[in-house]
Amino acid sequence: MPTSSPLEAVLIGAGNRGTFTYGTAALEHPETLRFVAVAEPDAARRDRFARQHGIPAGRCFASWQELLAAGRLAPALVCATLDRQHVAPAVAALETGYHVLLEKPMAVTAEECVRIVQAQERTGLILMISHVMRYAPFYEAMHQIITSGRLGDIVTAEQRENVAFWHMAHSYVRGNWGNAERSSPMILAKCCHDLDLLVWMLAGDPAARLHSFGSLLHFRPEHAPPGAPARCTDGCPDAEECPFYAPRLYLTDDLGWPTETISVDLSYEARLHALETGPYGRCVYHTDNNVVDHQVVNMELRSGAIATLVMHGHSDREERTMRYDGTRATLRGRFSYSGQPELTVHDHRSGALERVAVSGSSRHGHGGGDSGLVTAFARAVHSGSPDDGGSARGSLESHLLAFAAERSRLGGKVIDMAAFREEIEIAAVTTPECA
């Protein structure tokens, strides 16, 4: 629901999410959100955002440090920087007096995530993490069914994150999240949404033990076609057959996502130049990517129920699928970006199959989750309290599951989650802070 007056906010990071998610939400819903300042090191992106939102030159900054040095310019701050650039500006913003909406993941180490939460608890301000799926009508309907008890006691829960082949190539091979040392593990960067959904759906039944397997199977130099050059634009002999050939993906008439991310100037010539010189024109088999392209996380919950997350980057379509089996009914769901969502409940006693009507489409803005998140954040700041899904401490659990999964995958061990949570809380206090 709209707030009584628009929430004024400043933005740190005018990249894809900052400009095309939060910026668009402000332009489409001026009664809910209005940006009054921006910090972005890239001059072209900074100027673009300033023009779109009518921000004067005096409130445009080249760094978040300069913006925060100017004092508290609005009640709220949106931090949409890259993964490894979250901690310092988020903590400093809270200490400056801003309520903060922070892009996921919170940080790239478990200890840093806890430090951000501790900063929120110390200041008493609002800190919401952009777990946008909680605010999509599809997942709200699913959550209502599961928490109502209609399925009975949950016995198994399965979530599948089916990443389309082209999305995998764009974001997790060529793009910002292809190298864990520069960004974060894929199970965190991509799947903290899915893990958060499991935490939310199964509230009150936390993971007790966790085990994970996964690797980088396909996007490796030995799988490159014979004679494939370093860049697709350098005359690849397999151009007609390769599904990842960059000119076919980016030099089309579709100027939406992900094409809009490769260049501020979206003319054909500028996009071609971006492929010839930038990261998105690289052969997918000749990059420095090192994140997994498939992973499974198995969890035993405190109740004895089990939950599983499967993630992979070789899907024909971009979609999440899920199945929750209870002692009274089974729920199945499909959240696809290429069509209408599907949600069904099969009752064990009657045999009846209900197709649950879900409002809206999953094609745009995370199925309505983006606009829902912005509205929830504005409402939280106006009321002084987040909704049940918006607390920073509540968002921490999905991140801890991701870090535990990565530790298990690399070390081949079953993780005791109670011990892991305690270890991280202590480490966040006793280990030196990152610069």
Secondary structure, DSSP 8 states (H G I E B T S, - for coil): ---SS-EEEEEE--SHHIIIIIIHHHHH-TTTEEEEEEE-SSHHHHHHHHHHHT--GGGEESSHHHHHHT---SSEEEE---GGGSHHHHHHHHHHT-EEEE-SSS-SSHHHHHHHHHHHHHHT--EEE--GGGGSHHHHHHHHHHHTTTT-SEEEEEEEEEEEHHHIIIIIIISTTS-TTTS--HHHHTTHHHHHHHHHHTTT--EEEEEEEEE--SSSGGGS-TT--SBGGGT-TTTTT-TT-HHHHHSSS--STTGGGS-SS-SHHHHHHHHHHSGGGB-TTSS---S-SEEEEEEEETTS-EEEEEEEEEESS-EEEEEEEESSEEEEEEEETTS--EEEEEETTT--EEE----S-SSSTGGGHHHHHHHHHHHHHHHTS--TT--HHHHHHHHHHHHHHHHHHHHT--EEHHHHHHHHHHHHHHS----
